């Protein structure tokens, strides 16, 4: 109300004293998360249950996006034997063979109506909620001194083991304690990543480094979140568990035989090349032309 009668440059912006993130993250917290948590507090006093219900609500809201991601993963899994046949056909580490292998693989994905990146967009659209909740838990005063299970204060870390000796680097980045919710979050993520990676592995050599990136990121999060609010780690842990349940549920809901038939039917249909695919093929042609030109000079 103080800002109503003053010029824009003189605004105090008192409603921004509590930092809820910038842009879309603040919008999600202000108009979705805070009203939902306020509503739930009218009926429940246990914040462990409130966080569980918030997590279920968010997962339900983005479930259509997640389902598209699972469909894309199923397509990649069904096409894996054909990709492995391409790898066996074009064996070798020379540049020409690798380009032929890559082109044949991309042609297969394009013809079947699948793609390794098509499942990333639904996951990226879930990212704003993860960041918004990261901003929400450290700033909300409602969870101060609220206990749940072994966590005595959901606004602080839930140490199940601690030590007083200062260990260089470890104490600086990890802390002098072990937070159980953070540890459970990391373990559940690693198990989920390992299973999904094994399901989508096509044996391509270029994917070796990409396979390790999720593990490296999870270990980094283990160090980063160990000293963060246990309520936040509890939310991420629940989110990971629900994701695993959704993943296995879709394995039973998706008719893989019908989906495979659809992929084979797609191969028979003429498909217009996307702009991204056209640019990729053009880049491959230019690279191949440059390689041949270089060989002629030699």
Steps between C-alpha positions, in 0.01 A plus 500: 500500500794738556582483129157609373553877523869521409692498176626173359864587570413562868323168556610315812398158360431372850327193356843388375662496844448123510698364207295242313711488187489707185262505208297178460640345820354781714171474311475127573574552870275801548193383311524121526721362778421751778119493445509119485707466819280758678192301402650170619600652837130553573450122510843355588753603762774250407732659247633164389150420375455849353822466297386156382167642381676795331730257319207286385318811377799622300560154353134475404514842334800412282406134447391556134849634424663214687288248308628639169853456628431137594350435155817637342713277724290199401555578130875519552496172691305323224733631231812396689543163317490679164752758619728219613472345153614832352794506743596149392471594132719810531776391732812706527626822656606683186313820425328376185360188668386696803317751280328221308397338828366826636309580180344151486393529864345843451323378185352215702377733774355743246321229304355338811392830653730484800805687618747504789418864578121475480473384859709789631245778444239359743774462761621855442146631549504346849817688588324828606318313777824351632663843512190664647491249786871558556416867554190428708624273780791715628277812514168375642477558874225239533741205519725657767526261797261257328611140549438189292631150561870539597520864383455730799481815287396484133657842439845362591699190408410163655837376626503132596877497543743785564864559594702790637830440320556739212577309181641724224274535195248246636397722793499808279277359227311215668493603866569314824188286491295257291143607414282194458234650271775633273666157498169324421432751222839428340469120531153496345619718211802279432288182498245659267770634266677165490183312410382745232850521350518122469159498332597761239862398440565449129871429529606810309852608588421871494247457780755376755571845645134599498418189704723620783367855515183420705713313756744789528211745540342288774826485695531878467147540636591273792769749601289804417182402687657334805493832690164610360153477656389143569151597379645575157693170486187319619303658213764400243511149647121467472511641148760240401301213653178611329690528170615140539142388572373691195771347281419142595127570481530617142690180417175317574272762343687530170427224251849452359383265223253762379764772532751291301239446228448875487875560464520253213200665332668837536795371299270439203368857502688782328622735772597859446840585637500740792711815481727364773552173310565686176763718670661193656523319166637815334768527769590133444529556125724800551716306743529209258587736213769668711644159593519390134657830401762455770577146378546629141754756622698226671 
